[in-house]
């Protein structure tokens, strides 16, 4: 399966609880932290909800 690298580039301060929970569920702990995930519909849906806070790179 394909893999993606997700990096948080904007702060979650002043964002909704739902967006903060999505970032946490992706496994991102702090600003500029990156995680590598398998591409699944669930992960891509989560990334779509917080796409203004993260960058995504294919590996």
Buried (B, 14 or more C-beta within 10 A) or exposed (E): EEEBBBBBEEEBEEBEEEBBBBBEEBEBEEEEEEBEBEBEEEBEEBBEBBEEBBEBEEE
